[in-house]
C-alpha cells in the first residue's frame, strides 16, 4: 500500500465570516480529513478571528490562522505565507466562500499524482437562495437541490471521474478556488507572485509557471465538487495590470516569481 500523503487544506478568506462558517462546517463533515487547516486571511476583522477560534475545539486537527494587515487585495501574499507555514506534502486550496462536498478532501488526495496539479469546477449557489442558505446553514447539496445552477457539475460519480485525462496546457476551466498541488512544486517556482495586487490572474499565472517547470494539470470532473456562494464581484480596476504580468510570464516561459515565497521560508 502506498504511503499516505500528509496534507494541508488552505482556505483563503476576507471579511465574510458567515460564509467561512459554512465552509468550516463542510470541512467538519469530510469523509477524510487533511492533517491541518490553514486560514489564509487577507486582513479580516475580529469577527473572523473569533469564528476561527470557535472551531478550534471542534476539530482533532490543527487550525492555523495566518493573518496579515488589510492593505487591499493581496491574496498572493497571504497565500505564500500560508504555504510557507504548511506542513503537509500536498496542499488543497479553496476559497472561504466555497462549501465542499463531503468527499472533497478524499477526492483530491486519491487523485494526487507526482508531476501533476489538480483542478475542479464549482457549482454556483444563487443570490436568491442566500437568505435560506445562511438561515438553515445548509452544506449538503445534490444536482437536484434548490438554489443552485450549473447542476450537472454537482453530479458525483467516481466511475465517470476515471475518464478524465491530463491537461498539457492550463485550462480555461481552471479556478484557484478548487485546486491542489505538491508543496515542493509550489516552492520550486517560488510560489505566488506578489506583484499581483487587486483581483485577477494570480492563480492562473502561478499555474502557468508550474506548467513551464514540467508540472501538468489534471481535471477533476464528477469528483472534487464544491459549491460557490454568490457574492458581488470584486473590483477589477487592476485587471489590466495583472493581465500584463501574466502575459509576460507566458511570453518569457518564466518558471520563477521574483517576488515570491522564498522570503518566508527558512534560510538553508
Secondary structure as UniProt FT lines:
FT   STRAND          7..13
FT   HELIX           17..28
FT   STRAND          36..41
FT   HELIX           46..56
FT   TURN            57..58
FT   STRAND          62..67
FT   HELIX           75..85
FT   STRAND          90..95
FT   TURN            96..97
FT   STRAND          98..100
FT   TURN            102..103
FT   HELIX           104..111
FT   TURN            114..115
FT   STRAND          116..120
FT   STRAND          123..125
FT   HELIX           127..129
FT   HELIX           130..136
FT   TURN            143..144
FT   TURN            146..147
FT   STRAND          148..149
FT   HELIX           151..154
FT   HELIX           158..161
FT   TURN            162..163
FT   STRAND          166..167
FT   TURN            172..173
FT   TURN            176..177
FT   STRAND          178..182
FT   HELIX           183..188
FT   TURN            189..190
FT   TURN            194..195
FT   HELIX           202..212
FT   TURN            213..214
FT   STRAND          216..220
FT   STRAND          226..229
FT   TURN            237..238
FT   HELIX           239..252
FT   HELIX           261..264
//
